[in-house]
Amino acid sequence: MTGRVEGKIAMVIGAGSVGEGYGNGKAAAVLYAREGARVFAVDIDGDAVAETRRIIDEEGGVCATHVGDATKADQVAAMANACMAEYGRIDILHNNCGGSIPGGPVELSEEDWNFQIDFNLKTVFLACKYVLPVMEAQGGGAIVNISSIASRTNIGRQLCAYQASKAGLVQFSNAVAFQYADKGVRSNCVVPGLMHTPLVEARVAGQAYGGDVAKAIADRDAMCPTGRMGDAWDVAYAALYLASDEARYVTGAEIVVDGGVTLKSF
Ligand SMILES: NC(=O)c1ccc[n+]([C@@H]2O[C@H](COP(=O)([O-])OP(=O)(O)OC[C@H]3O[C@@H](n4cnc5c(N)ncnc54)[C@H](O)[C@@H]3O)[C@@H](O)[C@H]2O)c1
């Protein structure tokens, strides 16, 4: 432990993982704890968030858990209240919820469009709605939002709702950064590329590769100039920097973590 977020309270929304191993939210929660934060891990899936807590407990860190749906206003208000009841402050808000359903405007149902806007964008709006007043009253805080390179480029699949919502998330993050800059609250985005998280096995392989996991991994690796995908720790370390006081003058920024994928044109 080097204590890069020592003494801070980190609320991570979407702190579990859809499968075995480390997703972006789970890795961030574990890394914040390793670096001295007390973690408030929130997820819609009780088992997934319990597993995150088990790991943090085992490593000697501090973690409390809460089960709730980040797309529902009353449940997000309850998350913020529960974190305050547990720790009395919220220094880091890490918004990890998100995901994609493939399709262009013609193929995508209205329901699937709405779901993705809610999942990728409304979750962050609601979290900010209930956490910003806490941070303002404390005199500061750091918000880390997980966007995607789909916000700025085409990654080879039709993902119009995902692309739109992740791009919207960046500008939402910037709007918060600007409004709260003089209140000590920073708001930034991590912009991951093609990462090998359990999401690849759980969803991407089924959505785009007919369930062929090996092909999904090989294709995604081949799309990266490095020859391989990144992983959840690459995203978590960028988040850690943005959440820490090392980034005290950084707000309204995007850190692209993609091994150079966005440097090439598809
Ligand atoms: N893996 C990649 O290649 C990649 C690339 C770019 C961006 N991202 C972004 O990273 C984030 C997800 O990464 P991950 O690896 O942690 O995914 P994940 O799906 O493994 O974990 C997300 C967690 O969020 C929880 N969750 C789902 N809906 C929820 C809700 N309504 N309320 C509360 N919790 C909910 C899930 O139960 C799960 O535990 C997303 O924002 C995604 O868009 C991933």
The ligand as a MOL file (V3000), in Angstrom:
LIG
                    3D

  0  0  0     0  0            999 V3000
M  V30 BEGIN CTAB
M  V30 COUNTS 44 48 0 0 0
M  V30 BEGIN ATOM
M  V30 1 N -14.7190 -3.9800 -20.9710 0
M  V30 2 C -14.4950 -3.1170 -21.9340 0
M  V30 3 O -13.9110 -3.4280 -22.9810 0
M  V30 4 C -14.9530 -1.6890 -21.7750 0
M  V30 5 C -14.5030 -0.7570 -22.6970 0
M  V30 6 C -14.8940 0.5620 -22.5730 0
M  V30 7 C -15.7110 0.9290 -21.5220 0
M  V30 8 N -16.1520 0.0110 -20.6440 0 CHG=1
M  V30 9 C -17.0390 0.4660 -19.5750 0
M  V30 10 O -16.6650 -0.0840 -18.3330 0
M  V30 11 C -17.8300 -0.2020 -17.5230 0
M  V30 12 C -18.1290 -1.6230 -17.1120 0
M  V30 13 O -17.0070 -2.3050 -16.8670 0
M  V30 14 P -16.9940 -3.6110 -15.9850 0
M  V30 15 O -15.8940 -4.4100 -16.5770 0
M  V30 16 O -16.8780 -3.2560 -14.5490 0 CHG=-1
M  V30 17 O -18.4160 -4.3100 -16.2670 0
M  V30 18 P -19.1960 -5.3700 -15.4630 0
M  V30 19 O -20.4540 -5.5370 -16.2630 0
M  V30 20 O -18.3490 -6.5640 -15.1750 0
M  V30 21 O -19.5170 -4.7120 -14.0660 0
M  V30 22 C -20.4960 -3.7810 -13.9030 0
M  V30 23 C -21.2380 -4.0380 -12.6100 0
M  V30 24 O -22.3460 -3.1350 -12.6280 0
M  V30 25 C -23.4600 -3.8160 -12.0660 0
M  V30 26 N -24.6990 -3.2080 -12.5000 0
M  V30 27 C -25.3730 -3.4270 -13.6650 0
M  V30 28 N -26.4750 -2.6880 -13.7000 0
M  V30 29 C -26.5250 -1.9710 -12.5510 0
M  V30 30 C -27.4410 -1.0400 -12.0050 0
M  V30 31 N -28.5370 -0.6720 -12.6690 0
M  V30 32 N -27.1840 -0.5230 -10.7800 0
M  V30 33 C -26.0790 -0.8930 -10.0920 0
M  V30 34 N -25.1680 -1.7760 -10.5600 0
M  V30 35 C -25.3880 -2.2990 -11.7790 0
M  V30 36 C -23.3180 -5.2540 -12.5390 0
M  V30 37 O -24.0370 -6.1400 -11.6880 0
M  V30 38 C -21.8170 -5.4610 -12.4940 0
M  V30 39 O -21.4080 -6.0560 -11.2740 0
M  V30 40 C -18.9870 0.2670 -18.3530 0
M  V30 41 O -19.2410 1.6280 -18.0990 0
M  V30 42 C -18.4630 0.0360 -19.7550 0
M  V30 43 O -19.1580 0.7970 -20.7050 0
M  V30 44 C -15.7850 -1.2930 -20.7400 0
M  V30 END ATOM
M  V30 BEGIN BOND
M  V30 1 1 1 2
M  V30 2 2 2 3
M  V30 3 1 2 4
M  V30 4 1 4 5
M  V30 5 2 4 44
M  V30 6 2 5 6
M  V30 7 1 6 7
M  V30 8 2 7 8
M  V30 9 1 8 9
M  V30 10 1 8 44
M  V30 11 1 9 10
M  V30 12 1 9 42
M  V30 13 1 10 11
M  V30 14 1 11 12
M  V30 15 1 11 40
M  V30 16 1 12 13
M  V30 17 1 13 14
M  V30 18 2 14 15
M  V30 19 1 14 16
M  V30 20 1 14 17
M  V30 21 1 17 18
M  V30 22 2 18 19
M  V30 23 1 18 20
M  V30 24 1 18 21
M  V30 25 1 21 22
M  V30 26 1 22 23
M  V30 27 1 23 24
M  V30 28 1 23 38
M  V30 29 1 24 25
M  V30 30 1 25 26
M  V30 31 1 25 36
M  V30 32 1 26 27
M  V30 33 1 26 35
M  V30 34 2 27 28
M  V30 35 1 28 29
M  V30 36 1 29 30
M  V30 37 2 29 35
M  V30 38 1 30 31
M  V30 39 2 30 32
M  V30 40 1 32 33
M  V30 41 2 33 34
M  V30 42 1 34 35
M  V30 43 1 36 37
M  V30 44 1 36 38
M  V30 45 1 38 39
M  V30 46 1 40 41
M  V30 47 1 40 42
M  V30 48 1 42 43
M  V30 END BOND
M  V30 END CTAB
M  END
